[in-house]
Amino acid sequence: MTLLAVGINYNTAPVSIRERLAFPAEVLESSLQELWHVKEISEAAILSTCNRTEFYCTATTANQQILIDWVVQCKNIDSADLTPYLYCHKDSQLIRHMFRVACGLDSMILGEPQILGQMKTAYQAACDAGTLGKQLGKLFQHTFSAAKKVRTDTAIGSSPVSVAFAAVQLAQQIFDKLSEQTALLIGAGETIELTARHLTHQGIGRIIIANRTYDKAHALATQFNGFAITLAELPTHLAEADIVISSTASPLPILGKGRVESALKKRKHKPIFMVDLAVPRDIEAEVEQLRDVYLYTVDDLQHTVNQNMNSRRQAAEQAEEIIDTQVNYFLAWLRAQSAQSTIRDYRLQAELQRDEALQKTLALLKNGLPAEEALNKLAFSLTNKLIHTPSVQIREAAENERHDLIAAACELFKLTKSQ
């Protein structure tokens, strides 16, 4: 079996391509099962975030084209439009890639912790869909362990740097005092929660949380002394916002050019700072054409993430060393799997010999043989049975000058040369 993956990320593909390969939660289970039913694939998982979409599987072939063909068919996208942006990984390369992704070493913001939670979500989705088996399941578990070790043993997460933090940091550069501004946050997921937390720490004047489900918006707003509204109420409150940051899983834009234009008129063209962290985009690209709007996407944030990174870059070097070791550990586990059937057969053989010797000993005890004598016979009989076949094989190896086999026996049984 081959570990196989293809994917795109913020480095290889623009947001216009990434949004076409997004897998919302409501279609993820069915998509996983469709992928799993591809003839050559025995295990499958999909990681889908605003910055990357990756497909992991174990397959009977090393040809990544089976994955590419499925993606093209699933998303109804021309292969020529997609292929230039794809990267592929196999076996040890894939193992290293997953470890690096989980540790935040492959993220737009070096060391950001959100990706680990997103990988755990991808793992749970594959578990729920029944598309994980022993090999890929073990790889995910080892990935989580490697990421935990990196975060424990290095300073990779010491600085508060994330996409959410970068958005807030950019807002600070535009507004002199956040305490005098109102922030409208659209969504109620982890990214918006993190954004709200950063804004609160920086002294934002007022927070409005808008979400499709009012209860979720209210629960989040309560944590930050904010005000909750539904998406349907956006037209009423948009004009109040100096800062708009959006991150939802909506397949269609939530804010269009016309709605924003109406809000600007109510604000008498006082500027609005907008950040769209969603893929697919929540804010229509045409909004950027409006004179009094400063619209940024997740791609634009790359220009704001070069600060506070020195310690993380140093930690990343340490993390790479840890990952090297963890990759070797997992490769050793994979190699050991090829011996599992041999170990199982050897154990079964030993257990059969044990049971046979034990039955004979119990019969001797029933016939009145003293317990001490019966135990001695058991020990003698069992020892002979266990060493008989190896002894015969070692003797034949010597007769045939199979010195390699004799050396292997010495290593296998941890034998030292007799004086």
KAPEFEN-V263611 format. One record per residue. RES is the residue in one letter. SS is DSSP state (h for helix, s for strand, l for the rest). PHI is phi in whole degrees, -180 to 180 (* if undefined). NEAR is the number of other C-alpha atoms within 8 Angstrom. Layout:
res=(RES:RES)
ss=(SS:SS)
phi=(PHI:PHI)
near=(NEAR:NEAR)
This chain:
res=(M:T:L:L:A:V:G:I:N:Y:N:T:A:P:V:S:I:R:E:R:L:A:F:P:A:E:V:L:E:S:S:L:Q:E:L:W:H:V:K:E:I:S:E:A:A:I:L:S:T:C:N:R:T:E:F:Y:C:T:A:T:T:A:N:Q:Q:I:L:I:D:W:V:V:Q:C:K:N:I:D:S:A:D:L:T:P:Y:L:Y:C:H:K:D:S:Q:L:I:R:H:M:F:R:V:A:C:G:L:D:S:M:I:L:G:E:P:Q:I:L:G:Q:M:K:T:A:Y:Q:A:A:C:D:A:G:T:L:G:K:Q:L:G:K:L:F:Q:H:T:F:S:A:A:K:K:V:R:T:D:T:A:I:G:S:S:P:V:S:V:A:F:A:A:V:Q:L:A:Q:Q:I:F:D:K:L:S:E:Q:T:A:L:L:I:G:A:G:E:T:I:E:L:T:A:R:H:L:T:H:Q:G:I:G:R:I:I:I:A:N:R:T:Y:D:K:A:H:A:L:A:T:Q:F:N:G:F:A:I:T:L:A:E:L:P:T:H:L:A:E:A:D:I:V:I:S:S:T:A:S:P:L:P:I:L:G:K:G:R:V:E:S:A:L:K:K:R:K:H:K:P:I:F:M:V:D:L:A:V:P:R:D:I:E:A:E:V:E:Q:L:R:D:V:Y:L:Y:T:V:D:D:L:Q:H:T:V:N:Q:N:M:N:S:R:R:Q:A:A:E:Q:A:E:E:I:I:D:T:Q:V:N:Y:F:L:A:W:L:R:A:Q:S:A:Q:S:T:I:R:D:Y:R:L:Q:A:E:L:Q:R:D:E:A:L:Q:K:T:L:A:L:L:K:N:G:L:P:A:E:E:A:L:N:K:L:A:F:S:L:T:N:K:L:I:H:T:P:S:V:Q:I:R:E:A:A:E:N:E:R:H:D:L:I:A:A:A:C:E:L:F:K:L:T:K:S:Q)
ss=(l:s:s:s:s:s:s:s:s:l:l:l:l:l:h:h:h:h:h:h:h:l:l:l:h:h:h:h:h:h:h:h:h:h:h:h:l:l:l:l:s:s:s:s:s:s:s:s:l:l:l:s:s:s:s:s:s:s:s:l:l:l:l:l:h:h:h:h:h:h:h:h:h:h:h:l:l:l:h:h:h:h:h:l:l:l:s:s:s:s:h:h:h:h:h:h:h:h:h:h:h:h:l:l:l:l:l:l:l:l:l:l:l:h:h:h:h:h:h:h:h:h:h:h:h:h:h:h:h:l:l:l:l:h:h:h:h:h:h:h:h:h:h:h:h:h:h:h:h:h:h:h:h:l:l:l:l:l:l:l:l:l:h:h:h:h:h:h:h:h:h:h:h:h:l:l:l:h:h:h:l:s:s:s:s:s:l:l:l:h:h:h:h:h:h:h:h:h:h:h:h:l:l:l:l:s:s:s:s:s:s:l:l:h:h:h:h:h:h:h:h:h:h:l:l:l:s:s:s:s:h:h:h:h:h:h:h:h:h:h:l:l:s:s:s:s:l:l:l:l:l:l:l:l:s:l:h:h:h:h:h:h:h:h:h:h:l:l:l:l:l:s:s:s:s:s:l:l:l:l:l:l:s:l:h:h:h:h:h:l:l:l:s:s:s:s:s:l:l:h:h:h:h:h:l:l:l:l:l:h:h:h:h:h:h:h:h:h:h:h:h:h:h:h:h:h:h:h:h:h:h:h:h:h:h:h:h:l:l:h:h:h:h:h:h:h:h:h:h:h:h:h:h:h:h:h:h:h:h:h:h:h:h:h:h:h:l:l:l:l:h:h:h:h:h:h:h:h:h:h:h:h:h:h:h:h:h:h:h:h:h:h:h:h:h:h:h:h:h:l:l:l:h:h:h:h:h:h:h:h:h:h:l:l:l:l:l:l:l)
phi=(*:-116:-80:-139:-151:-132:-172:-133:-147:-62:-81:-101:-141:-72:-61:-63:-87:-62:-68:-75:-104:-71:-122:-60:-58:-71:-111:-65:-63:-65:-66:-60:-68:-64:-64:-64:-83:-62:-50:-83:-104:-111:-142:-153:-150:-129:-105:-130:-131:-69:-104:-161:-132:-134:-117:-111:-158:-108:-141:-83:-131:-95:-86:-68:-63:-63:-73:-61:-60:-66:-61:-59:-70:-64:-99:52:-122:-68:-57:-66:-77:-98:-53:-61:-100:-84:-124:-130:-137:-135:47:-61:-64:-67:-58:-61:-61:-63:-62:-67:-62:-64:-84:83:-78:-111:-88:-59:-102:-54:82:-62:-86:-62:-63:-64:-63:-68:-69:-66:-65:-63:-63:-66:-63:-68:-62:-64:-82:74:-107:-102:-125:-65:-72:-69:-61:-64:-63:-62:-62:-69:-60:-65:-65:-64:-64:-64:-66:-62:-72:-78:-97:-131:-100:-61:-109:-75:-101:-77:-118:-158:-60:-62:-65:-61:-64:-66:-62:-67:-62:-64:-73:-88:-107:-65:-131:-68:-64:-101:-112:-110:-108:-105:-109:-106:119:-145:-88:-63:-64:-68:-61:-65:-62:-61:-64:-65:-62:-63:-63:-91:81:-58:-70:-154:-124:-117:-109:-113:-150:-60:-100:-62:-59:-68:-63:-65:-61:-74:-62:-60:-64:-123:53:-100:-121:-102:-140:-91:-62:-65:-91:-56:-58:-74:-108:-61:-67:-77:-89:-90:-127:-125:-127:-124:-155:-124:-104:-66:-75:-124:-58:-97:-114:-104:-60:-63:-66:-69:-62:-64:-64:-63:-65:-65:-84:57:65:-70:-60:-121:-96:-126:-129:-104:-96:-95:-137:-61:-66:-87:-115:-56:-59:-66:-59:-63:-74:-71:-63:-103:-120:-111:-105:-124:-108:-61:-68:-66:-67:-58:-75:-106:-103:-90:-98:54:-114:-59:-65:-70:-65:-65:-64:-63:-64:-65:-62:-61:-66:-63:-64:-54:-66:-67:-63:-62:-62:-70:-62:-64:-63:-60:-63:-65:-63:-68:-96:-61:-66:-65:-62:-63:-66:-65:-65:-62:-60:-65:-67:-64:-65:-61:-63:-64:-65:-66:-61:-64:-68:-63:-64:-63:-65:-66:-84:98:-67:-56:-59:-64:-67:-64:-67:-62:-63:-61:-62:-64:-65:-67:-61:-62:-65:-72:-98:-61:-62:-58:-64:-62:-66:-67:-64:-65:-63:-67:-63:-97:58:-89:-66:-64:-70:-65:-62:-65:-63:-62:-72:-64:-97:52:-91:-109:-63:-73:-72)
near=(6:10:13:15:14:14:11:14:10:12:6:8:12:9:10:7:9:18:11:8:8:12:7:9:6:5:8:11:12:8:9:14:11:8:10:11:8:7:5:8:13:13:12:16:14:12:11:11:9:13:10:12:15:11:12:11:13:14:13:9:8:9:5:11:6:8:10:10:9:9:8:12:8:7:8:6:8:7:9:6:7:11:7:6:8:11:7:9:10:11:9:8:8:12:10:11:9:9:13:12:12:13:16:14:10:8:10:9:11:13:13:12:10:6:12:13:8:10:10:9:8:12:11:8:11:15:9:8:10:7:14:11:8:6:8:13:10:8:10:9:8:9:11:12:8:13:12:8:9:12:11:7:6:10:10:15:11:7:9:6:13:9:11:12:12:12:12:11:9:9:11:10:7:6:7:6:7:13:8:7:12:14:14:14:13:14:13:14:8:6:9:15:10:10:12:11:9:11:10:9:7:7:8:14:10:9:15:13:17:16:14:8:7:11:6:9:16:12:8:11:14:9:7:10:7:11:10:12:13:12:9:6:8:10:9:6:8:10:11:7:12:12:12:13:14:14:13:10:8:8:6:7:11:8:9:11:10:6:9:11:9:8:11:14:8:8:9:6:8:7:9:12:11:11:12:14:13:12:13:15:11:16:11:11:5:8:12:9:6:9:5:9:12:9:10:10:9:13:9:7:12:10:6:9:12:7:6:8:10:7:11:14:10:8:11:11:8:9:11:9:8:11:12:9:8:9:11:8:8:10:9:8:8:9:8:8:7:7:8:8:7:7:8:8:8:8:8:8:8:9:8:8:11:9:8:8:11:9:8:8:12:8:8:10:11:7:6:6:9:7:7:6:8:12:9:8:9:11:8:8:9:11:8:8:9:10:8:8:8:8:8:8:8:11:8:8:12:10:7:6:6:9:8:6:9:11:8:8:11:10:8:7:6:7:8:5:4:3:2)
